[in-house]
């Protein structure tokens, strides 16, 4: 029985009728991106990152062999081509995190080609990605966070909206894309819970506290409930990621914080303050939507540093 044809994320059906097109690595890349978007339900942002990284890999292979990208086939995904790509990235001084992401993209693509029966084995398993430094995430102190949250002018509707945004960011630890994607029906106002679809469209329920509930209630009292985006712009449409970044950056500057603050800083602050306050690691993992507890565990280093600081200040024989 013939394998069913997958629909394309670009609105066209994937075709296997033309052997020449099917043999093109560029065409296989298009099929791979459709597969990731439709079958793996990865975010549009992730699909764009795959497209960019793999297009760079194909450009490298084409340049190295003196051919056009349209002339490349699956057989050109080799150990030698991947090592050459890795060497080029190092020579250009590309950051280790970016190199690791690009190598991961090629590996995922190679697994797809193997599953489609277009290559034998997986040459990418013999390439080691650069080891990444586990940096302690930057976060705000409790006093800084308090000043930051009180920055929006709640005497007008946009200020009340911005206050609700910032309070919910800090109260729930949502990712930027998750907060932008919230609808009015995503929030249980009575139960103080928000329903989120995170990476891979995985659903989770996250609680939020009384301050965020109050800010949301004030905002929605003027905006009204119903359907559509939870946080809307002046024209009633959904806020963009760019606008959210601007709100956070301007609020940080207005509160006197001179270092860079992003929406992700608020997520880091949420996790750090919970762990410092005694919340268990597994609960924080669930609220953040981390697939691996090792990712959440990074925040425990912050708590340890705080413990050391308190110890050396409090213990009479801690210092000479």
PyMOL commands that set and color helices and strands:
alter all, ss='L'
color gray80, all
select helices_A, chain A and resi 19-23+25-38+44-65+69-71+74-76+79-91+96-115+123-126+142-149+157-172+176-180+184-186+199-201+210-223+241-254+263-276+281-288+293-297+300-314
alter helices_A, ss='H'
color red, helices_A
select strands_A, chain A and resi 187-188+193-197+203-207
alter strands_A, ss='S'
color yellow, strands_A
deselect
rebuild
show_as cartoon
